């Protein structure tokens, strides 16, 4: 006997994915942040700095740096069963900035990492996202021995609009790095209240 009753089959749902960028100047901790938060082994395109970069890359304040990202870093963070963040770290040196346009395609927002020892290295990233209208937050990576400034002082130094969130962080620490990502997501949701 053939049944005329059809059982309801629930199709599996696909997780929503969100692309975000981790950006900033040379040596601010982009690769470290991607590596810290990624639940998968991160893809890194680091190469060893050689004497060929002398006079090209400014190592002021990061003299101990031995490697540099030449294309991108990539990681993944599952925030909920239906929400996955795909994290792309940008290269920091001027000579690789042509990659930023490609990496920014499809991104919903960005984290601009800043280093108080070289705050001026963040100007280009702030300008890049402001010109494109791509929402961003600033994560001030508190390096050991770096001068400490208040959020108000950093906001003034970077000439940020009041609506741009600024958070002090240590991207080597998982909880601290994740708080920056949460700050970005909250910032994105505040700009699109219908999405909540």
Secondary structure, DSSP 8 states (H G I E B T S, - for coil): ---------------EEEEEEEEESTTSSHHHHHHHH-SS--EEEEEE--GGGTTTS--TT-TT--EEEEEEEEEEEEEETTEEEEEEEE--SGGGTHHHHHHHTT--EEEEEE-GGGGGGGHHHHHHHHHHT--EEEEEE--TT-----HHHHHHHHT--TTS-EEEE-TTSHHHHHHHHHHHHHHHHHH-GGG-
